[in-house]
């Protein structure tokens, strides 16, 4: 159920359906000192701000423009509001990485570590630790089951079947799509008054009466070759209900 799609719309994507979803955190350790004598310390706040700025150039200058990728620094902390006259010893930051191919994913990971090494070289006494957490892989919709699902979706919701570009979100269904031919489909469930909501999965109270029965009405069971299923047969497409 997808809260940003109009009710009745079914989004059946070919190939990539979601993004590789990774996280990163960075810890910068310098030497704390009174703000009036910065020359006696090692300022991790300046280095952290440089890290945030330089990280944005990885996607814009090192990843191919036709390879979608997003790097967002979403967290940054340093110092204490009750001690504004002190340069802190430590700064921390972190964020999210989304990509759609392994090369871009590795380029971003490598780039973060290279930025860290560069900051250590340009700020003597600074140490920068990058922790990269590889998360969900992207969901890959196999062409064969996807074609079957699209055909069935057209029967259930004629004229409302679309194929939007891959979403940038992460999805643990990727684990299934790596071991067996699969397809991941987005069923519109937006209420008219909520169509602009930033949520992707609506709370149960927001599901419309017309959207709720849709997934159950066109469930399909994919049969691997050799299991006795014939293309177009009820066993292959499943029975409404």
Order of alpha helices (4+ residues) and beta strands (2+ residues): beta-beta-beta-beta-beta-alpha-beta-beta-beta-alpha-beta-beta-alpha-beta-alpha-beta-alpha-alpha-alpha
